[in-house]
Amino acid sequence: MSVLYTFPGQGSQRIGMLHALPRHSEVERTLCETFDALGTDPLLLDTAEAFTTSAAVQTCLLAAGVSMARTLAAQGARAHMVAGLSIGAYPAAVMAGALDYADAVRLVARRGQLMDESYPSGYGMAAISGLAQEELEPLIAQIHTPATPVYLANINSPTQFAISGSNDALSATMELASMHGAIQVHRLAVSVPSHCELYDQAAATLLVDISKITLQAPQLIYLSSNSARMLADPASIAQDLASNMKNRVNWRDTARLAWERGARLAVEMPSGSVLSNLSSPVFASGRVLCCDNNKLETLLTLIEREPYP
């Protein structure tokens, strides 16, 4: 049996998330490294005003995820495998030992900048629950046009999905989904159309930046939430990181892959509980935990119970 650390994506952020991290030397170290790489105090980035930019949101998620994972590891609570949704792939790669943290900070800031500049307004994402994929995709096809683009972006569970596109297309698809039996539809706290072909050019630009950085072979099992595969080659991980802004997320199969590879405890790094909720059905015979909802001592005790392979 083994432990999976999961790292959430954009939309899970919350105001003050960096200030809510444990008082620990690993948190302080990570925030100092973030400052050195950015030239900006990261503790100024978890405000409502700062969260209007993807760059700030994504940097906060990176810093929070690495801070917490390092804190746990420093006290003997090690992960055996890692997986991140969207921006969460970057802290996952850092904790796997594949990507240097300072490089990750600069790449994530660049990633957020490219995403914001490509679609500064009028776009976003929405969640739709209660329909099967084969029911939702024809509805998306009814709305999608060059003028009203909308795409299936995330396969989160058998009946929970995220869509990306223009505001008008999102609204029309949400309304159509509700008419066809969707249990819940709502806009996500994401102001960009992630995980679709609208970001083909931005992903190509980011790949050029990543190609200038040396990645290492991961020391932990690194699971790609786009391909739902284990990646061990540094070049494959670099490609995964660069292209995940344009590639569809498949968290459903990623969680299943982690289970099949022996994970029985999934621990979600800050912020929120989105991935824990999505992973719970797969881990029904195991356990999922959110760092945000548990004391550090509780997390350490439960993680240390899982023997390291």
N, C-alpha and C positions, 0 to 999 in steps of 0.2 A: 504494500500500500504506500501511497505517496501523497504529497501536498502540492496543490496547484495554487499559485498566486495569480489573481486576475486583476487587470488594470482597466478601469472604465474609460469611456470616450466622452466627447463633448456632449453636453446636455446634462451631465451628472454634477457639474460644478455647483458650488454654493458659496455665497458671500462669506468671507472670513475663513475659508477652508484651510489656508496655510497657517493662520493664527490658531487654529484648533488642533494642530498637530501636537503630539506629546513633547514635553520638555525633555529632550534627549540630545546627546552630543552628535548623533548621526543626523538628526534633523538640522541642527545648527550647521554641521559640515555641508550638508546638501544645499541649504539656502545660501551659504557663503559661496559655494561653487557656482550656484546659479547667478549670483551677483557678479562674480568674476567673468563669467561667460557672456552675460547680457550687458553689463555696465549699468544695470538698473536694479534697484532694490526689489526683489520678488514680493516682499510683503506689501508693496503698493499695488500689486496686480490682482488681489482677490476682492476688489470692491465692485459695486454695481456699475460704476462708471467705467472701470477698466474692462469689465466683462462684456462691454459692447464690441470688443474686438476679439476675433478668434485667436490671435497671437497670445493675448493675455490669458484667455481661458485655457488654451492648450499648454502653455508654459506652467500654469498652476497645477494642472492635472499631472504633468510630468514630474514637477518638483514634489508634489504631495505623494505620488505613488512611490517614487524612489526613496523619499524620506522615510516613509513608513516601512517599506520592505527592508531598507538598511537597518532600521531600528530593530526590527524583529530578528534579522540575521545576526546582528551584533550580540544578541542575547541567546543565540543558539537555535532559534526557530527558523530553520532553513526551508526554502521551497525546493521541490524536485523538478517542477516544470512551471512554465509561465505562459500566459496568454493575455493579450490586450486587445480591446476593441478600438479600432480606428487609432486615434492619438495614443491610446493605451499600449499600442505595439511598441512605442519608443521606450517607456519605462520598462516594459517587459524585456526588450533587447538589452537595456542597460543591466538589469538584474541577472540576465543570463550570461553576462560577461562578453556579449558580442559587440556592444557599442559603448564607447567612452561617454561618460555623463556630460562633460563639457561640450562634446560634439553634438550630443542629443539636444542640449539646450539651444544651441545655435540652429540646428536643423528644424526644431519644432517652431522656433520663432520665425524662421524663414517660411515654413509650411503654412503657419497661420497668416502670415503676410500675403503669400501667394493666393490663398483661398479668399481672403477679404478683398484683395485687389481685383480678383477675377469676377467676383459677384458681390459688390459692395452693398447692394440693397435689392429687395424684391424677390428674394429666394430664401429657402430654408428647408426644414424637414418636418415630418409629421409621423405619428405612430398610429397604427391601425390594428386593433385586436378583434378576434372572433371570427375571422374568415381564414380558410385554407389558402395556400399559395395559388392553387389552381383556380380558386374563386376570385382572388384579388387581381391577378395579372391581367385578365381580360378587361377589368374595370380601368386599370391604368392605361391599357391600350386604347380605350375609348376616349380618354382625355388627352393623351400625349399627341402633341403636334410641335412643329418647330417654334410656333408662337407660344405654346403652353406646354413646355417640357416637364415631364414627370417620370420618375423611374423607381423601380423597386430597389431600395438601397441596402436594407438589412433584413436578413432572415434570422430573427431572434429566437423563435420557437415555432412549433407547428402552426400556431394561430396568432402569432404576434410579429408584426413587420414594421419597418420604417420605410417611408418613401421620401424622395428628394425631388426638388424642382422649383418652379416659379410659384409665387404666392397664389396666383389665380388657379394654376393647375393643382396645387395642393388642396385648396378649398373645394374645387370641383370634385376631386377624387375622394376626399373625405365625405362629402355629401353623398356621392354615389355609393360609397362603401356602406354608409349608414343605411341607405335605402335597401341595400342587399344583405342586411343582417349583421353588420359589424357591431360588436358589443360596445366598443369604445374607440373614439377617434379624437386625437388632440395634437396640437402643434408642440413641437419640442423646442427647448431653449437652445436652438442652433440656428444661426442666421445665414448659413451657407448650405448649398446643395451637395453635401458629401456623398461619396460612394456611388458616383455615376459618371458617365462619359463627359459631362460638362467640365470635368477636371483633367481631361487628357493632356492638355498643354501644360498645365501647372505641374502635373506629375512628372512630365518629361523634363521640365526645368529643375525640379527638385532632385531628380535622378542625377543630373549633371553635378549638383552640389554634393550629393552623397558619394559619387564616384571619386571625389577628391579626398575622401576619408577612408582610413583603413579599418575595416571591421575584423573581428576575431571569430574563430569558431566558438559557438556557445558552450558554456560549461554546464548549463542546465538544459533540459528539453524545452525548446522554443516552439510554440505552436502558433501558426499563422491563422488569424481569425477570418482571413479572406479566402484562403484555399482550404482551410480546415485540415492542414497537414503539418507534420513536424518538419522544420527546416534546420539543417545542420551546416550548410555551406554558407560562408560569409557573403558571397555574391548573391545568393538567393535571398538572404535576409535583407541585404541592401535594396534589392529590387522590391521586396515585400514592403519595406518601409516607405520607399519612394512612391509606390503605386497605390498604397492603401487608401489614399484620398479619392481615387477614382474607381476602385474595385469594390464590388458588393461584399458586404460583411455576411458571414455565415456562422453566427455564434451557436446556433443549434447544433451543427455538426462538430464545431470546435469543442464544445462542452462534452459531447458524446465521445470524441476522440480522446480527450483527457481521461474520461472514465475508463475507456477501453485500454488505455495505457497504464492504468492502475491508480489514478488519483481517486482518493476517497474523501478528501477534505479540500474544499475550495475556499480560499480566503481572499475577499475583495478589498483591494487597497482603496484609500479615499479618492473620490468622495461618493457617498451614497450607497445604494443597495441594488442598483439596476441589474448588474450582472449576477448577483446572488439570486434575485428573483427569477431571472431567466434560466439559471443553471439548476435551480432546485429540483425540477422534475427529473433531470438526468441523474442528479446526486440523491435521489430519494432514499437510497440505501446507505448513503454516506452522510456528509454534512457540509453545509455552506455557512460561512461567517462573513460579516461585514466589520471592517476595522472601525468604522464610524459608530457602530452600535455596541461595541464591547470594550471593556477595559483592557489595557495592555497586558495585565497579568493573566486575564482570561485567555486572550489570544495565545500567549506564550505557552500556557498549560496545555491547551488543546492541540496546538501545532506540534509540541514536543512529544505528544503521545503517538504520533505517526512515525514509525521507524524509517530511517533514511535508507533507501535501497543500497 
